[in-house]
Amino acid sequence: MDNEFWDNAEGTALQDALREDVYGLPQKEPQFNITHVEVNGFGHLFKRSKSILIVGLGATSEFTIQRDVYAKPQTIVKLIEPDKESLLKTIEEKKAHIVQIFKNEDLKAVQYRLRKNQFDISKLNTLQNLGVSMQIPGAYKLVDDTGDFLWLRQHVRDGQNTNLLVYEMPITSQEDEDGLNILTTRDFIGEKYIPGEKEGMYMITEAAYPPQVLSTKIDEKKAYQTRGKWEVKNAFMAGPFLSYTIVDKPNNRLVVIEGFTYAPATNKRDYMFEIEAVLKTVKLN
């Protein structure tokens, strides 16, 4: 995109969408890091980029998606319109779709990388009992596996870790099925299974930061995505979490898969994105 558009309404609309902050992180972090290049500067180095968005004017309208043109993996989205008014209109209409295209491709790339070294889930009693399968990176270590509750942890740097949780809850009311008790359930599980260093300390959902709950699908089943912040009651520990509550109506249960990160004074976007990639591999057998 040339500066003529980048520095005006067309560029602003794209930048606002691509640089939108990821919800639930303690620090402000954009969902994408972006580099703007004018058309005449789009040389060999930039053509090797994993995600490319080409926007400008042309003889006819064009919205295309190409893959692996100059590198692999690579996604190139091209948006062309015959005049500035049409270009701005199409950007506004397509920006959310463009974000989703790039995010989905990034998730696939992370999942492909993680498949190269996987945890042997056949050893996990909880997954076997609940009929759950998922692709878990081999670097995770077992913290707790009761047969009803699973907790795995991956140490990523000194004092920093990412965690995965899996458990189920019965559907006892329409409120359960409608996702209205997600936070109550989460806090119950935190108190029961995720203690702090001293008595009276355990994980809870941070009340001062309202979690974001969205309807979605996991393994083609109705589910709720929840993003927010966790903290340890009566202690100074906190961080972001992401969970999916899957409505398994035939078995009258909710299957919950969650990931959370503890990484003080460090950006957490990439840790949480990897967690999202892992959680989205889940399947109910």
C-alpha positions as CSV (number, residue, x, y, z in Angstrom):
1,M,0.0,0.0,0.0
2,D,1.5,3.3,-1.0
3,N,1.8,6.2,1.5
4,E,-1.0,8.0,-0.2
5,F,-3.4,5.5,1.3
6,W,-1.4,4.3,4.3
7,D,-1.4,7.8,5.9
8,N,-5.1,8.4,5.3
9,A,-8.4,6.7,6.1
10,E,-7.7,3.6,4.1
11,G,-4.5,2.9,6.0
12,T,-6.0,3.8,9.3
13,A,-8.8,1.3,8.9
14,L,-6.4,-1.5,8.2
15,Q,-4.0,-0.5,10.9
16,D,-6.7,-0.3,13.5
17,A,-7.8,-3.9,12.6
18,L,-4.4,-5.5,12.4
19,R,-3.0,-3.8,15.4
20,E,-6.0,-4.3,17.7
21,D,-4.9,-5.3,21.2
22,V,-5.3,-9.0,22.2
23,Y,-8.0,-9.1,24.9
24,G,-7.0,-10.4,28.3
25,L,-3.3,-9.6,28.4
26,P,-1.9,-7.5,31.2
27,Q,0.1,-5.4,28.8
28,K,-1.2,-3.9,25.6
29,E,0.0,-6.1,22.8
30,P,-1.3,-6.0,19.1
31,Q,-2.5,-9.2,17.5
32,F,0.0,-8.7,14.6
33,N,3.3,-7.0,14.2
34,I,3.1,-5.2,10.8
35,T,5.6,-3.6,8.5
36,H,4.4,-1.1,5.8
37,V,6.1,-1.2,2.5
38,E,5.3,0.8,-0.6
39,V,4.8,-1.0,-3.9
40,N,8.2,0.0,-5.3
41,G,9.9,-1.2,-2.2
42,F,8.4,-4.7,-2.2
43,G,11.5,-6.6,-3.1
44,H,12.9,-10.1,-2.5
45,L,13.3,-9.7,1.3
46,F,9.7,-8.8,1.9
47,K,8.4,-11.4,-0.6
48,R,9.7,-14.1,1.8
49,S,7.3,-12.9,4.5
50,K,4.8,-15.4,5.9
51,S,1.8,-13.0,5.6
52,I,1.4,-10.4,2.9
53,L,-1.4,-7.9,2.3
54,I,-1.4,-6.1,-1.0
55,V,-3.8,-3.1,-1.2
56,G,-4.2,-0.5,-3.9
57,L,-6.0,0.7,-7.0
58,G,-6.5,-1.2,-10.3
59,A,-8.7,-1.4,-13.3
60,T,-11.2,-3.8,-11.7
61,S,-12.2,-5.0,-8.2
62,E,-10.1,-7.9,-6.9
63,F,-10.1,-9.8,-3.6
64,T,-7.9,-12.9,-3.8
65,I,-6.1,-15.3,-1.5
66,Q,-2.9,-17.0,-2.6
67,R,-0.7,-19.4,-0.7
68,D,3.0,-20.4,-1.0
69,V,3.8,-18.1,-3.9
70,Y,7.3,-16.8,-2.8
71,A,7.8,-18.9,0.3
72,K,6.3,-21.7,2.4
73,P,4.2,-21.4,4.4
74,Q,2.9,-18.1,3.0
75,T,-0.5,-16.3,2.6
76,I,-1.0,-13.4,0.3
77,V,-4.2,-11.4,0.4
78,K,-4.8,-8.9,-2.4
79,L,-7.4,-6.2,-2.3
80,I,-7.8,-4.0,-5.3
81,E,-10.5,-1.4,-6.2
82,P,-10.8,1.0,-9.1
83,D,-11.1,4.2,-7.0
84,K,-10.4,5.5,-3.4
85,E,-14.1,5.5,-2.3
86,S,-14.5,1.8,-3.3
87,L,-11.2,0.9,-1.7
88,L,-12.2,2.4,1.7
89,K,-15.6,0.8,1.5
90,T,-14.2,-2.7,0.8
91,I,-11.5,-2.3,3.4
92,E,-14.2,-1.6,6.0
93,E,-16.2,-4.6,4.8
94,K,-13.3,-7.1,4.6
95,K,-10.9,-6.1,7.4
96,A,-12.3,-8.5,10.0
97,H,-12.2,-11.3,7.3
98,I,-8.6,-10.4,6.5
99,V,-7.6,-10.6,10.1
100,Q,-9.2,-14.0,10.4
101,I,-7.5,-15.3,7.3
102,F,-4.1,-14.4,8.7
103,K,-4.8,-15.6,12.2
104,N,-6.1,-19.0,10.9
105,E,-3.0,-19.5,8.8
106,D,-0.8,-18.6,11.8
107,L,-2.6,-21.1,13.9
108,K,-2.1,-23.8,11.3
109,A,1.6,-23.0,11.2
110,V,2.0,-23.3,14.9
111,Q,0.1,-26.5,15.0
112,Y,2.3,-27.9,12.3
113,R,5.4,-27.0,14.2
114,L,4.1,-28.5,17.5
115,R,3.2,-31.8,15.8
116,K,6.9,-32.6,15.4
117,N,7.3,-33.4,19.1
118,Q,4.1,-34.5,20.9
119,F,3.2,-35.6,24.4
120,D,2.1,-39.2,24.6
121,I,-1.5,-38.6,25.6
122,S,-2.2,-42.4,26.0
123,K,-0.6,-42.0,29.4
124,L,-3.0,-39.4,30.6
125,N,-5.9,-41.0,32.6
126,T,-8.1,-37.9,32.5
127,L,-8.0,-37.6,28.7
128,Q,-8.7,-41.3,28.4
129,N,-11.6,-41.2,30.9
130,L,-13.2,-38.2,29.3
131,G,-12.7,-39.4,25.8
132,V,-10.7,-36.3,24.8
133,S,-7.7,-36.2,22.4
134,M,-5.5,-33.2,21.6
135,Q,-2.1,-32.5,20.3
136,I,0.1,-31.5,23.2
137,P,3.7,-30.3,22.8
138,G,6.2,-32.8,24.2
139,A,7.8,-30.2,26.4
140,Y,4.8,-30.2,28.8
141,K,5.3,-32.0,32.1
142,L,2.6,-33.6,34.3
143,V,1.5,-31.7,37.4
144,D,-1.8,-33.5,38.2
145,D,-3.9,-36.2,36.6
146,T,-6.7,-37.4,38.8
147,G,-8.7,-39.1,36.2
148,D,-11.2,-36.2,36.3
149,F,-8.8,-33.3,36.2
150,L,-5.6,-32.8,34.1
151,W,-2.9,-30.2,34.7
152,L,0.2,-30.0,32.5
153,R,2.9,-27.3,32.7
154,Q,5.7,-26.2,30.2
155,H,8.6,-24.2,31.6
156,V,9.6,-21.8,28.8
157,R,12.1,-19.6,30.6
158,D,13.4,-19.0,34.2
159,G,10.3,-18.4,36.3
160,Q,7.9,-18.5,33.3
161,N,5.5,-21.2,32.3
162,T,2.5,-22.1,30.3
163,N,-0.2,-24.5,31.6
164,L,-3.0,-26.6,30.2
165,L,-6.1,-27.8,32.1
166,V,-8.8,-30.3,31.1
167,Y,-11.9,-31.3,33.0
168,E,-15.6,-31.9,32.7
169,M,-18.7,-30.7,34.5
170,P,-22.3,-32.1,34.3
171,I,-25.0,-30.0,32.6
172,T,-27.5,-29.4,35.4
173,S,-29.4,-26.4,34.1
174,Q,-30.1,-24.3,31.0
175,E,-27.7,-21.7,32.4
176,D,-24.9,-24.3,32.3
177,E,-25.7,-25.0,28.6
178,D,-25.9,-21.3,27.8
179,G,-22.4,-20.6,29.3
180,L,-23.6,-18.5,32.2
181,N,-21.8,-20.4,34.9
182,I,-18.3,-20.6,33.2
183,L,-16.6,-18.3,35.7
184,T,-18.3,-19.8,38.8
185,T,-17.1,-23.2,37.6
186,R,-13.6,-21.9,36.9
187,D,-13.2,-20.5,40.4
188,F,-14.5,-23.8,41.9
189,I,-11.9,-25.8,40.0
190,G,-9.2,-23.3,40.9
191,E,-10.0,-23.6,44.6
192,K,-10.1,-27.4,44.5
193,Y,-7.1,-28.2,42.3
194,I,-4.8,-25.2,41.8
195,P,-3.4,-24.1,45.2
196,G,-0.9,-21.3,45.9
197,E,2.1,-21.6,48.1
198,K,0.2,-21.2,51.4
199,E,-3.1,-22.3,52.8
200,G,-5.9,-20.0,51.7
201,M,-4.2,-19.3,48.4
202,Y,-5.6,-20.7,45.1
203,M,-6.4,-19.6,41.6
204,I,-9.4,-17.4,40.9
205,T,-10.6,-15.2,38.0
206,E,-9.6,-11.6,38.4
207,A,-12.8,-9.7,39.2
208,A,-11.5,-6.3,38.3
209,Y,-11.0,-7.3,34.6
210,P,-14.3,-8.6,33.1
211,P,-13.6,-11.8,31.0
212,Q,-14.7,-11.8,27.4
213,V,-17.0,-14.7,26.6
214,L,-17.8,-15.4,22.9
215,S,-19.8,-18.2,21.2
216,T,-17.7,-20.4,18.9
217,K,-17.3,-24.0,17.7
218,I,-14.7,-26.5,18.8
219,D,-14.6,-29.9,17.0
220,E,-17.7,-28.8,15.2
221,K,-19.5,-28.6,18.6
222,K,-21.1,-25.6,20.3
223,A,-18.6,-23.9,22.6
224,Y,-17.8,-20.8,24.5
225,Q,-14.4,-19.0,24.3
226,T,-13.4,-17.1,27.4
227,R,-10.5,-14.7,27.7
228,G,-9.5,-13.0,30.9
229,K,-7.0,-12.7,33.7
230,W,-6.4,-15.1,36.6
231,E,-4.9,-14.3,39.9
232,V,-4.0,-16.2,43.1
233,K,-6.2,-15.3,46.0
234,N,-4.2,-13.7,48.8
235,A,-1.0,-13.6,46.7
236,F,0.6,-11.5,44.1
237,M,0.5,-13.8,41.1
238,A,-1.6,-13.2,38.0
239,G,-1.6,-13.6,34.2
240,P,-3.9,-14.3,31.2
241,F,-6.0,-17.3,30.5
242,L,-8.0,-18.7,27.5
243,S,-10.6,-21.4,27.9
244,Y,-13.1,-23.3,25.7
245,T,-16.2,-24.7,27.3
246,I,-17.5,-27.4,24.9
247,V,-21.2,-28.3,25.1
248,D,-21.4,-32.1,24.8
249,K,-25.1,-32.4,24.8
250,P,-25.3,-36.2,23.9
251,N,-23.3,-36.9,27.1
252,N,-25.0,-34.2,29.2
253,R,-21.7,-32.5,30.1
254,L,-19.4,-29.6,29.5
255,V,-15.8,-30.3,28.6
256,V,-13.5,-27.5,29.6
257,I,-10.0,-27.0,28.1
258,E,-8.0,-24.1,29.4
259,G,-4.5,-22.6,29.0
260,F,-2.9,-20.0,31.2
261,T,0.5,-18.3,31.4
262,Y,2.6,-17.1,34.2
263,A,5.4,-14.8,32.9
264,P,5.9,-11.7,35.0
265,A,7.1,-8.5,33.3
266,T,7.2,-10.3,29.9
267,N,5.0,-10.0,26.8
268,K,2.6,-12.9,26.7
269,R,0.9,-12.7,23.3
270,D,3.0,-15.4,21.7
271,Y,2.6,-17.8,24.6
272,M,-1.1,-17.4,24.6
273,F,-1.3,-17.8,20.8
274,E,0.6,-21.1,21.1
275,I,-1.9,-22.2,23.8
276,E,-4.8,-21.3,21.5
277,A,-3.3,-23.4,18.8
278,V,-3.0,-26.4,21.1
279,L,-6.5,-26.0,22.5
280,K,-8.0,-25.9,19.0
281,T,-6.7,-29.4,18.3
282,V,-9.0,-30.9,20.8
283,K,-11.5,-33.6,19.7
284,L,-14.1,-35.5,21.7
285,N,-14.1,-39.2,21.0
